[in-house]
Amino acid sequence: MAFSKLTCLIVLVGFLAFFVLLMSSTFLTSDDFQAKACDGFFLVLGIDSGGKHSFGGRTDFIAAVELYKGEGIKVINIPRDTLVVKDGEEHKINALYNNYGISTVLKTVEGLLNMDCIGYVIVDFNIVVKLTNFTGPIPVKIDNPMHYDDFQQDLHIHFEPGVYFLEGEDLLKYARFRHDSAGDLGRIERQREVIEKLLRKLLSLPPKELLKAVRFVFSETELDFSFPSVVKMLIGFLSGERQIHFSRLPVKIDEEGNVFPIIGMVDHASENSSADPRILVLNNIPGYQGALGNFSEIVSGQWKTRTGIDIDVFPDELPLEDFIPRKSYIFINSREDDVLENFRKAHPFHNAQIFRVYKLEGLKQYFEVVRWLASGRFYKSGYDAIVILGVSGK
């Protein structure tokens, strides 16, 4: 496929920027997205290998991007451990690309979503990191020691806390590290951080150097799409509400931890807004001692009595520096009117700071909360809102 220099530049910057957004929003969901029609989906794969000319590597990230005219974009994340059938045998979906190629991945995802694919891009993180040949080192701040040795793969990662300027293999080691309490979630955040900083440096390069970087990426990246379809998607997004709604492929997990897709349950245009909103409440009251019971019992009772809604509560005190103790915050993923109406019923004297995550507000703080929950082995998702509850008047 032949591209002009300007087209290459637009596509490269657009894909990198959008990939940053997708990676930082893995856990956001929207279950009441009201949409009318969609022409198809655009598949985004994130892999960790050695480029399109190498062998091996896994698909760490799979997302289908759908555009609905006037309604914004909907992103459906597909869990990488989802089991699918190929030639009568079950495989994890993240192994399909390496074992069978992109055509099998496209056909499989089309079957899961019951929708046609209009194009795809494969973002290889190893290739992205090599952009430091053009941008120079990337500054990173490491808060906790990072140590890991894999003698079989000759991989050795050793960083003490401090500020580093990393490039090439050292930057790749930083981004791939996952052997701490944050695990894969921490690795995803570091990869997002690296791509975001690379993108900023790329945009500051002189035009000649920027075009060299563009040519390098396109020589090492596998992609295929109808350019008019992508232009239509971008124009539709920019001329509409500019909202991005996030969802996840419906799955069920058996007793052995196997992940199975629920075929036919993908909500391309959901109509379940009449159901109660799903709410998670976190504790932002240091040293809380309830006279009538513990935090979970009291807050759950308030919501049930005053709104009729059963909520989830994570009772551990929030330790994050981005949040003022005893102050209330609401992160809204969807159903804003329902969430706020019921919050005011449950906590009529609380003045909460509101982040509309579906409009990309407060993503940094939201992701910090999600990572903290994951460190406590709380992995449930699908909430219309996360409430960080302080005290009355705050």
CORMORA-V366170 format. One line per field, one symbol per residue. phi: phi as a letter, one per 40 degrees, with the letter a starting at -180 (. if undefined). psi: psi as a letter, one per 40 degrees, with the letter a starting at -180 (. if undefined). A space follows every 50 residues. Layout:
phi->???
psi->???
//
This chain:
phi->.cbccccdcccccccccccdccccbdbcbabbccbbaacibbcbbbbbbb hccbbghbccababbbbbdgbhbbbbcbdccdcbbbfgbcbccccccccb gccccccccdcccfaccbiaabcccccdcccccbcgcbcbbbcbdbbabb cccfbbbabcdibbbbafcccccdcccacaccfccccccccccccccccc cdccccdccccccccccccbbcaaacddcccccccccccccfbbbbabdc bbbcccgcbbcccgbcccacbbccccccbbbbcbbdgcbccbicdccccd ccccccbgbcbbbbccccbcccbcdgccbbbbcafdccccccccccbcbc bccbbcccbgcgccccccccccccccgbbcbgccabbbcbbdgb
psi->hhiidddddddddddddddddddefdeiihefhhidiheaihhhhhigbf ieeiiiiihehhihhhhhheeaihhhhhheehhihhfeihihdeedddde idddddddddddefiiheiiihhhdddddeeedddaihhihhdiihhhhg ddefhhhhhiiahihiibdddddddehefaddbddddddddddddddddd ddeeiiddddddddddddeehhihihddddddddddddeaefihhiiihh iihadeeihhigheehgdgiffeeiiihhhhihfghfhhhdeaidddddd ddddddeehhiihheihhehdehhieiiihhhdifdddddddddddgeeh gihhhgdeefhfdddddddddddddefheiaeidihhhhbiie.
//
